Amino acid sequence: MEYFTDFIHSNAILISGLILFIAYIFIATEKVPKVTIALLGAAITLILGLLGQDKFFGGTFNTGYFINFVDFNVIFLLVSMMIVVSIAAKSGMFNWAAIEMLKFTKGKPKLILISLGIFTAIASAFLDNVTTVILIMPVTFLIAKELEISPMPFLITEILTSNIGGTATLIGDPPNIIIGSAAGLSFMDFLLELTDIVALILIVNIFILMFLYRKQLIAKTENMERVVKLDNSKTITDKPLLIRSGIVLLLVIVGFMLHDIIHIQSCIVAMAGAAFLMLFENPEKIFKEIEWNTIFFFIGLFIIIGGLEHAGGIKLMSEWLLDITGGSQKAASMIILWASGILSGIIDNIPYTATMAPLLLEVQNVMGHDYTHPLWWCLSLGACLGGNMTIIGAAANVIVSETAASEGYPVTFMYFLKFGVLSTTVSLVLSTLYIWFRFLI
């Protein structure tokens, strides 16, 4: 047993790296639920002793205690925002806003595509992408049915713009939550640094989609008139809940924006909002709607990566990155941006970002904050925008694909790929120009 323990400790980097690599393969192939893989990998990490199971060891605080490597800022922010959005959605506020926006377009398909794209992007910046597409899809199918046209242009637009819009804020996409917590970046930091480039990427992508789908975005006059007359009077199902949840959601976002003044972490602001709304709800029902698979996936992943970090593997990777770039900030930025974009289209961007965040912290320890600052934005842009490359690149993509198939409009891997590769390439080129002129010259 002692020999086994010594072998594990002397080969900790190799073993922890192997656990992470195998977990990546299974997550990418989706043969087994990714939460199962993450928890299994975490259990193996702890059983092998790559991280400590006890808070204290030999009478002193154990720096390898596995809980130290679980980022609870991320966990509590995710859970709290899921609660807030879940409760707010029950009032019908988001569907009401979507239908009003569509009526404003007078039923013109091209204007509907633009409106859906902008609405999805803005909603995804403040809600999670999956929630956004789940809310907007029923309206999308209704509009397509009324216009007697294919919903495919609208569905592809919603997939692409949900990932683009989610890039703009701290809470828009899980990779940003991980980056914000690791780098100490606030809600306003994301708004100030990413809003302009994300808005440009959004506009360019919408016009590309309008051009590609120009022959399908044609409807009869009488059908367009039916869209204008859609009844939206019964969409709001609970006015007191609408007022209550609307105020709380607004206050939570304001709290995020005032982080640098009030010095309260985003997860605490979200937790306070969620706790207040739950005073009027049945907690058991609300907790059933939480995406616990996602939460435990994060926890398991943090433990697996924590094993590699504690063994010194992350530090080794950061030294390798500095070696191949020769310490060049420009080279490191471009490698991280494009590698993140391409890899996030192939594998889940959450484990990728969770691995890269501690790596960039190691780089920051060596090279300083000023050197690393643009690298964080490269990671954010690459990881979030890269999710558009393939239909499995982000959770929202899969949700739309599965729902569309059940409605008789399958979004195949190859069909989406031609739009995804074009969108991701254009987005990364624009991001490259932005990073270069904003930070590197």
Secondary structure, 3 states (H helix, E strand, C coil): CHHHHHHHHHCHHHHHHHHHHHHHHHHHHCCCCHHHHHHHHHHHHHHCCCCECCCEECCEECCCEHHHHCCHHHHHHHHHHHHHHHHHHCCCHHHHHHHHHHHHCCCCHHHHHHHHHHHHHHHHHHCCHHHHHHHHHHHHHHHHHHHCCCCHHHHHHHHHHHHHHHCCCCCCCHHHHHHHHHHCCCHHHHHHHHHHHHHHHHHHHHHHHHHHCCCCCCCCHHHHHHHHCCCCCCCCCCHHHHHHHHHHHHHHHHHHHCHHHHCCCHHHHHHHHHHHHHCCCCHHHHHHCCCHHHHHHHHHHHHHHHHHHHHCHHHHHHHHHHHHHCCCHHHHHHHHHHHHHHHHHHCCHHHHHHHHHHHHHHHHHHHCHHHHHHHHHHHHHHHHHHHHCCCCCCHHHHHHHHHHHHCCCCCCHHHHHHHHHHHHHHHHHHHHHHHHHHHHC
